[in-house]
């Protein structure tokens, strides 16, 4: 069985507020699964998402031309 994480655990793992995790999951920008009213995340999917810099979502700051090359910017 795959290791499942709660929204709080993903928030701690990525070091971002729970509200950001909820927003990204709701917008399907972060891989997650809704079970009833609760979100669950497969650890391997979250780790792959981080390795791929959010599949393009994290490059918003750099793409805007502000010179910020931070690949984990979740703007």
PDB file of N, CA, C and O in Angstrom:
ATOM      1  N   UNK A   1       0.841  -1.181   0.000  1.00  0.00           N
ATOM      2  CA  UNK A   1       0.000   0.000   0.000  1.00  0.00           C
ATOM      3  C   UNK A   1       0.885   1.242   0.000  1.00  0.00           C
ATOM      4  O   UNK A   1       1.912   1.291   0.677  1.00  0.00           O
ATOM      5  N   UNK A   2       0.478   2.215  -0.750  1.00  0.00           N
ATOM      6  CA  UNK A   2       1.253   3.448  -0.841  1.00  0.00           C
ATOM      7  C   UNK A   2       1.069   4.281   0.420  1.00  0.00           C
ATOM      8  O   UNK A   2       0.027   4.227   1.074  1.00  0.00           O
ATOM      9  N   UNK A   3       2.103   5.053   0.748  1.00  0.00           N
ATOM     10  CA  UNK A   3       2.093   5.906   1.928  1.00  0.00           C
ATOM     11  C   UNK A   3       1.229   7.137   1.657  1.00  0.00           C
ATOM     12  O   UNK A   3       1.548   7.940   0.780  1.00  0.00           O
ATOM     13  N   UNK A   4       0.135   7.284   2.411  1.00  0.00           N
ATOM     14  CA  UNK A   4      -0.759   8.419   2.253  1.00  0.00           C
ATOM     15  C   UNK A   4      -0.444   9.501   3.284  1.00  0.00           C
ATOM     16  O   UNK A   4      -0.133   9.208   4.438  1.00  0.00           O
ATOM     17  N   UNK A   5      -0.530  10.755   2.843  1.00  0.00           N
ATOM     18  CA  UNK A   5      -0.297  11.900   3.718  1.00  0.00           C
ATOM     19  C   UNK A   5      -1.577  12.722   3.821  1.00  0.00           C
ATOM     20  O   UNK A   5      -2.372  12.779   2.883  1.00  0.00           O
ATOM     21  N   UNK A   6      -1.764  13.359   4.978  1.00  0.00           N
ATOM     22  CA  UNK A   6      -2.883  14.283   5.145  1.00  0.00           C
ATOM     23  C   UNK A   6      -2.470  15.659   4.636  1.00  0.00           C
ATOM     24  O   UNK A   6      -1.299  15.892   4.339  1.00  0.00           O
ATOM     25  N   UNK A   7      -3.426  16.557   4.540  1.00  0.00           N
ATOM     26  CA  UNK A   7      -3.143  17.918   4.123  1.00  0.00           C
ATOM     27  C   UNK A   7      -2.124  18.563   5.072  1.00  0.00           C
ATOM     28  O   UNK A   7      -1.209  19.257   4.628  1.00  0.00           O
ATOM     29  N   UNK A   8      -2.285  18.334   6.360  1.00  0.00           N
ATOM     30  CA  UNK A   8      -1.344  18.890   7.349  1.00  0.00           C
ATOM     31  C   UNK A   8       0.060  18.342   7.165  1.00  0.00           C
ATOM     32  O   UNK A   8       1.036  19.083   7.283  1.00  0.00           O
ATOM     33  N   UNK A   9       0.171  17.057   6.878  1.00  0.00           N
ATOM     34  CA  UNK A   9       1.487  16.448   6.675  1.00  0.00           C
ATOM     35  C   UNK A   9       2.160  16.995   5.422  1.00  0.00           C
ATOM     36  O   UNK A   9       3.368  17.227   5.421  1.00  0.00           O
ATOM     37  N   UNK A  10       1.386  17.204   4.348  1.00  0.00           N
ATOM     38  CA  UNK A  10       1.954  17.777   3.122  1.00  0.00           C
ATOM     39  C   UNK A  10       2.387  19.216   3.383  1.00  0.00           C
ATOM     40  O   UNK A  10       3.427  19.655   2.893  1.00  0.00           O
ATOM     41  N   UNK A  11       1.590  19.942   4.150  1.00  0.00           N
ATOM     42  CA  UNK A  11       1.929  21.320   4.508  1.00  0.00           C
ATOM     43  C   UNK A  11       3.266  21.368   5.250  1.00  0.00           C
ATOM     44  O   UNK A  11       4.110  22.216   4.960  1.00  0.00           O
ATOM     45  N   UNK A  12       3.450  20.478   6.185  1.00  0.00           N
ATOM     46  CA  UNK A  12       4.710  20.406   6.933  1.00  0.00           C
ATOM     47  C   UNK A  12       5.857  19.975   6.021  1.00  0.00           C
ATOM     48  O   UNK A  12       6.944  20.552   6.073  1.00  0.00           O
ATOM     49  N   UNK A  13       5.620  18.971   5.191  1.00  0.00           N
ATOM     50  CA  UNK A  13       6.638  18.451   4.277  1.00  0.00           C
ATOM     51  C   UNK A  13       7.125  19.533   3.316  1.00  0.00           C
ATOM     52  O   UNK A  13       8.328  19.668   3.095  1.00  0.00           O
ATOM     53  N   UNK A  14       6.196  20.307   2.742  1.00  0.00           N
ATOM     54  CA  UNK A  14       6.570  21.343   1.774  1.00  0.00           C
ATOM     55  C   UNK A  14       6.880  22.685   2.425  1.00  0.00           C
ATOM     56  O   UNK A  14       7.373  23.602   1.768  1.00  0.00           O
ATOM     57  N   UNK A  15       6.590  22.798   3.718  1.00  0.00           N
ATOM     58  CA  UNK A  15       6.850  24.030   4.477  1.00  0.00           C
ATOM     59  C   UNK A  15       6.096  25.224   3.894  1.00  0.00           C
ATOM     60  O   UNK A  15       6.646  26.311   3.716  1.00  0.00           O
ATOM     61  N   UNK A  16       4.816  24.983   3.604  1.00  0.00           N
ATOM     62  CA  UNK A  16       3.918  26.042   3.140  1.00  0.00           C
ATOM     63  C   UNK A  16       2.617  25.942   3.934  1.00  0.00           C
ATOM     64  O   UNK A  16       2.308  24.884   4.481  1.00  0.00           O
ATOM     65  N   UNK A  17       1.854  27.030   4.001  1.00  0.00           N
ATOM     66  CA  UNK A  17       0.606  27.008   4.779  1.00  0.00           C
ATOM     67  C   UNK A  17      -0.413  25.995   4.238  1.00  0.00           C
ATOM     68  O   UNK A  17      -0.426  25.675   3.050  1.00  0.00           O
ATOM     69  N   UNK A  18      -1.249  25.508   5.133  1.00  0.00           N
ATOM     70  CA  UNK A  18      -2.298  24.573   4.741  1.00  0.00           C
ATOM     71  C   UNK A  18      -3.200  25.174   3.668  1.00  0.00           C
ATOM     72  O   UNK A  18      -3.649  24.471   2.762  1.00  0.00           O
ATOM     73  N   UNK A  19      -3.462  26.465   3.772  1.00  0.00           N
ATOM     74  CA  UNK A  19      -4.336  27.116   2.789  1.00  0.00           C
ATOM     75  C   UNK A  19      -3.753  27.016   1.377  1.00  0.00           C
ATOM     76  O   UNK A  19      -4.499  26.889   0.406  1.00  0.00           O
ATOM     77  N   UNK A  20      -2.433  27.073   1.261  1.00  0.00           N
ATOM     78  CA  UNK A  20      -1.782  26.955  -0.048  1.00  0.00           C
ATOM     79  C   UNK A  20      -1.929  25.537  -0.592  1.00  0.00           C
ATOM     80  O   UNK A  20      -2.200  25.349  -1.778  1.00  0.00           O
ATOM     81  N   UNK A  21      -1.750  24.543   0.271  1.00  0.00           N
ATOM     82  CA  UNK A  21      -1.906  23.145  -0.148  1.00  0.00           C
ATOM     83  C   UNK A  21      -3.345  22.910  -0.603  1.00  0.00           C
ATOM     84  O   UNK A  21      -3.574  22.285  -1.639  1.00  0.00           O
ATOM     85  N   UNK A  22      -4.308  23.403   0.160  1.00  0.00           N
ATOM     86  CA  UNK A  22      -5.711  23.231  -0.197  1.00  0.00           C
ATOM     87  C   UNK A  22      -6.008  23.876  -1.551  1.00  0.00           C
ATOM     88  O   UNK A  22      -6.672  23.276  -2.396  1.00  0.00           O
ATOM     89  N   UNK A  23      -5.522  25.081  -1.751  1.00  0.00           N
ATOM     90  CA  UNK A  23      -5.762  25.804  -3.010  1.00  0.00           C
ATOM     91  C   UNK A  23      -5.152  25.056  -4.191  1.00  0.00           C
ATOM     92  O   UNK A  23      -5.815  24.864  -5.210  1.00  0.00           O
ATOM     93  N   UNK A  24      -3.898  24.634  -4.064  1.00  0.00           N
ATOM     94  CA  UNK A  24      -3.233  23.917  -5.156  1.00  0.00           C
ATOM     95  C   UNK A  24      -3.912  22.588  -5.466  1.00  0.00           C
ATOM     96  O   UNK A  24      -4.048  22.213  -6.631  1.00  0.00           O
ATOM     97  N   UNK A  25      -4.339  21.877  -4.425  1.00  0.00           N
ATOM     98  CA  UNK A  25      -5.029  20.595  -4.631  1.00  0.00           C
ATOM     99  C   UNK A  25      -6.383  20.823  -5.289  1.00  0.00           C
ATOM    100  O   UNK A  25      -6.751  20.104  -6.218  1.00  0.00           O
ATOM    101  N   UNK A  26      -7.121  21.812  -4.819  1.00  0.00           N
ATOM    102  CA  UNK A  26      -8.439  22.111  -5.370  1.00  0.00           C
ATOM    103  C   UNK A  26      -8.349  22.497  -6.852  1.00  0.00           C
ATOM    104  O   UNK A  26      -9.214  22.136  -7.651  1.00  0.00           O
ATOM    105  N   UNK A  27      -7.296  23.231  -7.203  1.00  0.00           N
ATOM    106  CA  UNK A  27      -7.078  23.648  -8.594  1.00  0.00           C
ATOM    107  C   UNK A  27      -6.408  22.561  -9.433  1.00  0.00           C
ATOM    108  O   UNK A  27      -6.124  22.768 -10.613  1.00  0.00           O
ATOM    109  N   UNK A  28      -6.158  21.407  -8.822  1.00  0.00           N
ATOM    110  CA  UNK A  28      -5.495  20.266  -9.470  1.00  0.00           C
ATOM    111  C   UNK A  28      -4.082  20.592  -9.950  1.00  0.00           C
ATOM    112  O   UNK A  28      -3.601  20.024 -10.931  1.00  0.00           O
ATOM    113  N   UNK A  29      -3.429  21.510  -9.250  1.00  0.00           N
ATOM    114  CA  UNK A  29      -2.041  21.848  -9.555  1.00  0.00           C
ATOM    115  C   UNK A  29      -1.094  21.016  -8.698  1.00  0.00           C
ATOM    116  O   UNK A  29       0.106  20.959  -8.966  1.00  0.00           O
ATOM    117  N   UNK A  30      -1.637  20.373  -7.666  1.00  0.00           N
ATOM    118  CA  UNK A  30      -0.891  19.501  -6.770  1.00  0.00           C
ATOM    119  C   UNK A  30      -1.620  18.162  -6.769  1.00  0.00           C
ATOM    120  O   UNK A  30      -2.837  18.131  -6.582  1.00  0.00           O
ATOM    121  N   UNK A  31      -0.900  17.040  -6.975  1.00  0.00           N
ATOM    122  CA  UNK A  31      -1.592  15.750  -7.038  1.00  0.00           C
ATOM    123  C   UNK A  31      -2.179  15.351  -5.691  1.00  0.00           C
ATOM    124  O   UNK A  31      -1.463  15.224  -4.698  1.00  0.00           O
ATOM    125  N   UNK A  32      -3.477  15.158  -5.674  1.00  0.00           N
ATOM    126  CA  UNK A  32      -4.144  14.768  -4.438  1.00  0.00           C
ATOM    127  C   UNK A  32      -5.464  14.081  -4.745  1.00  0.00           C
ATOM    128  O   UNK A  32      -5.942  14.103  -5.879  1.00  0.00           O
ATOM    129  N   UNK A  33      -6.040  13.476  -3.727  1.00  0.00           N
ATOM    130  CA  UNK A  33      -7.282  12.729  -3.877  1.00  0.00           C
ATOM    131  C   UNK A  33      -8.218  13.141  -2.757  1.00  0.00           C
ATOM    132  O   UNK A  33      -7.836  13.130  -1.587  1.00  0.00           O
ATOM    133  N   UNK A  34      -9.432  13.500  -3.107  1.00  0.00           N
ATOM    134  CA  UNK A  34     -10.402  13.883  -2.101  1.00  0.00           C
ATOM    135  C   UNK A  34     -11.203  12.643  -1.707  1.00  0.00           C
ATOM    136  O   UNK A  34     -11.774  11.961  -2.558  1.00  0.00           O
ATOM    137  N   UNK A  35     -11.234  12.369  -0.413  1.00  0.00           N
ATOM    138  CA  UNK A  35     -11.982  11.242   0.134  1.00  0.00           C
ATOM    139  C   UNK A  35     -13.045  11.857   1.044  1.00  0.00           C
ATOM    140  O   UNK A  35     -12.756  12.282   2.163  1.00  0.00           O
ATOM    141  N   UNK A  36     -14.264  11.893   0.546  1.00  0.00           N
ATOM    142  CA  UNK A  36     -15.313  12.610   1.275  1.00  0.00           C
ATOM    143  C   UNK A  36     -14.971  14.081   1.269  1.00  0.00           C
ATOM    144  O   UNK A  36     -14.860  14.691   0.206  1.00  0.00           O
ATOM    145  N   UNK A  37     -14.801  14.660   2.445  1.00  0.00           N
ATOM    146  CA  UNK A  37     -14.400  16.064   2.515  1.00  0.00           C
ATOM    147  C   UNK A  37     -12.928  16.227   2.911  1.00  0.00           C
ATOM    148  O   UNK A  37     -12.476  17.336   3.196  1.00  0.00           O
ATOM    149  N   UNK A  38     -12.203  15.138   2.926  1.00  0.00           N
ATOM    150  CA  UNK A  38     -10.795  15.156   3.331  1.00  0.00           C
ATOM    151  C   UNK A  38      -9.881  14.919   2.135  1.00  0.00           C
ATOM    152  O   UNK A  38     -10.210  14.149   1.233  1.00  0.00           O
ATOM    153  N   UNK A  39      -8.732  15.589   2.139  1.00  0.00           N
ATOM    154  CA  UNK A  39      -7.720  15.402   1.094  1.00  0.00           C
ATOM    155  C   UNK A  39      -6.690  14.395   1.574  1.00  0.00           C
ATOM    156  O   UNK A  39      -6.301  14.397   2.742  1.00  0.00           O
ATOM    157  N   UNK A  40      -6.252  13.535   0.662  1.00  0.00           N
ATOM    158  CA  UNK A  40      -5.153  12.609   0.918  1.00  0.00           C
ATOM    159  C   UNK A  40      -4.189  12.700  -0.260  1.00  0.00           C
ATOM    160  O   UNK A  40      -4.591  12.914  -1.403  1.00  0.00           O
ATOM    161  N   UNK A  41      -2.917  12.532   0.050  1.00  0.00           N
ATOM    162  CA  UNK A  41      -1.862  12.692  -0.943  1.00  0.00           C
ATOM    163  C   UNK A  41      -0.931  11.490  -0.865  1.00  0.00           C
ATOM    164  O   UNK A  41      -0.556  11.062   0.226  1.00  0.00           O
ATOM    165  N   UNK A  42      -0.559  10.947  -2.018  1.00  0.00           N
ATOM    166  CA  UNK A  42       0.388   9.835  -2.080  1.00  0.00           C
ATOM    167  C   UNK A  42       1.798  10.435  -2.014  1.00  0.00           C
ATOM    168  O   UNK A  42       2.166  11.277  -2.834  1.00  0.00           O
ATOM    169  N   UNK A  43       2.574   9.989  -1.030  1.00  0.00           N
ATOM    170  CA  UNK A  43       3.910  10.552  -0.809  1.00  0.00           C
ATOM    171  C   UNK A  43       4.749  10.562  -2.084  1.00  0.00           C
ATOM    172  O   UNK A  43       5.399  11.562  -2.388  1.00  0.00           O
ATOM    173  N   UNK A  44       4.741   9.455  -2.834  1.00  0.00           N
ATOM    174  CA  UNK A  44       5.553   9.366  -4.046  1.00  0.00           C
ATOM    175  C   UNK A  44       5.117  10.408  -5.085  1.00  0.00           C
ATOM    176  O   UNK A  44       5.957  10.957  -5.798  1.00  0.00           O
ATOM    177  N   UNK A  45       3.812  10.680  -5.175  1.00  0.00           N
ATOM    178  CA  UNK A  45       3.321  11.677  -6.127  1.00  0.00           C
ATOM    179  C   UNK A  45       3.763  13.084  -5.724  1.00  0.00           C
ATOM    180  O   UNK A  45       4.115  13.897  -6.578  1.00  0.00           O
ATOM    181  N   UNK A  46       3.743  13.363  -4.436  1.00  0.00           N
ATOM    182  CA  UNK A  46       4.175  14.679  -3.944  1.00  0.00           C
ATOM    183  C   UNK A  46       5.677  14.848  -4.173  1.00  0.00           C
ATOM    184  O   UNK A  46       6.121  15.911  -4.608  1.00  0.00           O
ATOM    185  N   UNK A  47       6.457  13.811  -3.884  1.00  0.00           N
ATOM    186  CA  UNK A  47       7.897  13.887  -4.105  1.00  0.00           C
ATOM    187  C   UNK A  47       8.220  14.082  -5.589  1.00  0.00           C
ATOM    188  O   UNK A  47       9.123  14.846  -5.929  1.00  0.00           O
ATOM    189  N   UNK A  48       7.485  13.391  -6.479  1.00  0.00           N
ATOM    190  CA  UNK A  48       7.695  13.563  -7.925  1.00  0.00           C
ATOM    191  C   UNK A  48       7.298  14.974  -8.339  1.00  0.00           C
ATOM    192  O   UNK A  48       7.962  15.570  -9.187  1.00  0.00           O
ATOM    193  N   UNK A  49       6.234  15.519  -7.764  1.00  0.00           N
ATOM    194  CA  UNK A  49       5.781  16.880  -8.059  1.00  0.00           C
ATOM    195  C   UNK A  49       6.867  17.888  -7.684  1.00  0.00           C
ATOM    196  O   UNK A  49       7.129  18.833  -8.428  1.00  0.00           O
ATOM    197  N   UNK A  50       7.489  17.682  -6.535  1.00  0.00           N
ATOM    198  CA  UNK A  50       8.574  18.568  -6.096  1.00  0.00           C
ATOM    199  C   UNK A  50       9.760  18.452  -7.051  1.00  0.00           C
ATOM    200  O   UNK A  50      10.342  19.465  -7.437  1.00  0.00           O
ATOM    201  N   UNK A  51      10.120  17.240  -7.431  1.00  0.00           N
ATOM    202  CA  UNK A  51      11.246  17.033  -8.350  1.00  0.00           C
ATOM    203  C   UNK A  51      11.007  17.698  -9.700  1.00  0.00           C
ATOM    204  O   UNK A  51      11.950  18.160 -10.343  1.00  0.00           O
ATOM    205  N   UNK A  52       9.751  17.747 -10.129  1.00  0.00           N
ATOM    206  CA  UNK A  52       9.400  18.356 -11.411  1.00  0.00           C
ATOM    207  C   UNK A  52       9.003  19.816 -11.250  1.00  0.00           C
ATOM    208  O   UNK A  52       8.431  20.410 -12.163  1.00  0.00           O
ATOM    209  N   UNK A  53       9.302  20.389 -10.104  1.00  0.00           N
ATOM    210  CA  UNK A  53       8.987  21.793  -9.810  1.00  0.00           C
ATOM    211  C   UNK A  53       7.517  22.093 -10.040  1.00  0.00           C
ATOM    212  O   UNK A  53       7.176  23.143 -10.584  1.00  0.00           O
ATOM    213  N   UNK A  54       6.648  21.188  -9.634  1.00  0.00           N
ATOM    214  CA  UNK A  54       5.220  21.427  -9.741  1.00  0.00           C
ATOM    215  C   UNK A  54       4.701  21.375 -11.157  1.00  0.00           C
ATOM    216  O   UNK A  54       3.659  21.963 -11.449  1.00  0.00           O
ATOM    217  N   UNK A  55       5.388  20.696 -12.038  1.00  0.00           N
ATOM    218  CA  UNK A  55       4.970  20.552 -13.436  1.00  0.00           C
ATOM    219  C   UNK A  55       4.700  21.897 -14.080  1.00  0.00           C
ATOM    220  O   UNK A  55       3.723  22.065 -14.809  1.00  0.00           O
ATOM    221  N   UNK A  56       5.576  22.858 -13.804  1.00  0.00           N
ATOM    222  CA  UNK A  56       5.460  24.164 -14.429  1.00  0.00           C
ATOM    223  C   UNK A  56       4.837  25.218 -13.534  1.00  0.00           C
ATOM    224  O   UNK A  56       5.075  26.408 -13.739  1.00  0.00           O
ATOM    225  N   UNK A  57       4.039  24.815 -12.539  1.00  0.00           N
ATOM    226  CA  UNK A  57       3.397  25.779 -11.658  1.00  0.00           C
ATOM    227  C   UNK A  57       4.399  26.608 -10.878  1.00  0.00           C
ATOM    228  O   UNK A  57       4.157  27.790 -10.631  1.00  0.00           O
ATOM    229  N   UNK A  58       5.516  26.019 -10.487  1.00  0.00           N
ATOM    230  CA  UNK A  58       6.472  26.698  -9.633  1.00  0.00           C
ATOM    231  C   UNK A  58       7.314  27.718 -10.375  1.00  0.00           C
ATOM    232  O   UNK A  58       8.025  28.501  -9.745  1.00  0.00           O
ATOM    233  N   UNK A  59       7.252  27.730 -11.697  1.00  0.00           N
ATOM    234  CA  UNK A  59       8.072  28.659 -12.456  1.00  0.00           C
ATOM    235  C   UNK A  59       7.343  29.966 -12.757  1.00  0.00           C
ATOM    236  O   UNK A  59       7.807  30.750 -13.585  1.00  0.00           O
ATOM    237  N   UNK A  60       6.220  30.214 -12.107  1.00  0.00           N
ATOM    238  CA  UNK A  60       5.429  31.409 -12.365  1.00  0.00           C
ATOM    239  C   UNK A  60       6.257  32.666 -12.158  1.00  0.00           C
ATOM    240  O   UNK A  60       6.212  33.573 -12.989  1.00  0.00           O
ATOM    241  N   UNK A  61       7.016  32.739 -11.062  1.00  0.00           N
ATOM    242  CA  UNK A  61       7.828  33.922 -10.793  1.00  0.00           C
ATOM    243  C   UNK A  61       8.886  34.152 -11.856  1.00  0.00           C
ATOM    244  O   UNK A  61       9.089  35.290 -12.277  1.00  0.00           O
ATOM    245  N   UNK A  62       9.562  33.107 -12.301  1.00  0.00           N
ATOM    246  CA  UNK A  62      10.598  33.237 -13.319  1.00  0.00           C
ATOM    247  C   UNK A  62       9.981  33.574 -14.676  1.00  0.00           C
ATOM    248  O   UNK A  62      10.539  34.365 -15.438  1.00  0.00           O
ATOM    249  N   UNK A  63       8.837  32.975 -14.972  1.00  0.00           N
ATOM    250  CA  UNK A  63       8.192  33.234 -16.254  1.00  0.00           C
ATOM    251  C   UNK A  63       7.677  34.662 -16.341  1.00  0.00           C
ATOM    252  O   UNK A  63       7.528  35.199 -17.439  1.00  0.00           O
ATOM    253  N   UNK A  64       7.406  35.276 -15.211  1.00  0.00           N
ATOM    254  CA  UNK A  64       6.901  36.647 -15.204  1.00  0.00           C
ATOM    255  C   UNK A  64       8.010  37.651 -15.493  1.00  0.00           C
ATOM    256  O   UNK A  64       7.741  38.841 -15.660  1.00  0.00           O
ATOM    257  N   UNK A  65       9.234  37.187 -15.552  1.00  0.00           N
ATOM    258  CA  UNK A  65      10.343  38.063 -15.907  1.00  0.00           C
ATOM    259  C   UNK A  65      10.893  38.878 -14.754  1.00  0.00           C
ATOM    260  O   UNK A  65      11.561  39.889 -14.974  1.00  0.00           O
ATOM    261  N   UNK A  66      10.623  38.455 -13.526  1.00  0.00           N
ATOM    262  CA  UNK A  66      11.147  39.209 -12.396  1.00  0.00           C
ATOM    263  C   UNK A  66      12.550  38.772 -12.005  1.00  0.00           C
ATOM    264  O   UNK A  66      13.108  39.268 -11.026  1.00  0.00           O
ATOM    265  N   UNK A  67      13.121  37.842 -12.768  1.00  0.00           N
ATOM    266  CA  UNK A  67      14.486  37.398 -12.505  1.00  0.00           C
ATOM    267  C   UNK A  67      14.606  36.405 -11.371  1.00  0.00           C
ATOM    268  O   UNK A  67      15.707  35.932 -11.087  1.00  0.00           O
ATOM    269  N   UNK A  68      13.520  36.077 -10.720  1.00  0.00           N
ATOM    270  CA  UNK A  68      13.530  35.122  -9.615  1.00  0.00           C
ATOM    271  C   UNK A  68      13.596  33.714 -10.177  1.00  0.00           C
ATOM    272  O   UNK A  68      12.668  33.282 -10.860  1.00  0.00           O
ATOM    273  N   UNK A  69      14.658  33.000  -9.909  1.00  0.00           N
ATOM    274  CA  UNK A  69      14.831  31.645 -10.420  1.00  0.00           C
ATOM    275  C   UNK A  69      14.482  30.597  -9.376  1.00  0.00           C
ATOM    276  O   UNK A  69      14.872  29.438  -9.517  1.00  0.00           O
ATOM    277  N   UNK A  70      13.751  30.980  -8.325  1.00  0.00           N
ATOM    278  CA  UNK A  70      13.375  30.054  -7.274  1.00  0.00           C
ATOM    279  C   UNK A  70      12.364  29.055  -7.810  1.00  0.00           C
ATOM    280  O   UNK A  70      11.213  29.423  -8.044  1.00  0.00           O
ATOM    281  N   UNK A  71      12.755  27.808  -8.011  1.00  0.00           N
ATOM    282  CA  UNK A  71      11.878  26.829  -8.643  1.00  0.00           C
ATOM    283  C   UNK A  71      10.759  26.356  -7.744  1.00  0.00           C
ATOM    284  O   UNK A  71       9.883  25.622  -8.202  1.00  0.00           O
ATOM    285  N   UNK A  72      10.754  26.751  -6.471  1.00  0.00           N
ATOM    286  CA  UNK A  72       9.692  26.331  -5.572  1.00  0.00           C
ATOM    287  C   UNK A  72       8.757  27.465  -5.210  1.00  0.00           C
ATOM    288  O   UNK A  72       8.020  27.360  -4.230  1.00  0.00           O
ATOM    289  N   UNK A  73       8.764  28.530  -5.962  1.00  0.00           N
ATOM    290  CA  UNK A  73       7.833  29.627  -5.756  1.00  0.00           C
ATOM    291  C   UNK A  73       6.440  29.160  -6.136  1.00  0.00           C
ATOM    292  O   UNK A  73       6.226  28.722  -7.266  1.00  0.00           O
ATOM    293  N   UNK A  74       5.494  29.244  -5.222  1.00  0.00           N
ATOM    294  CA  UNK A  74       4.152  28.767  -5.476  1.00  0.00           C
ATOM    295  C   UNK A  74       3.179  29.916  -5.698  1.00  0.00           C
ATOM    296  O   UNK A  74       2.015  29.825  -5.307  1.00  0.00           O
ATOM    297  N   UNK A  75       3.635  30.976  -6.311  1.00  0.00           N
ATOM    298  CA  UNK A  75       2.769  32.137  -6.559  1.00  0.00           C
ATOM    299  C   UNK A  75       1.696  31.822  -7.566  1.00  0.00           C
ATOM    300  O   UNK A  75       0.882  32.687  -7.891  1.00  0.00           O
TER     301      UNK A  75
END
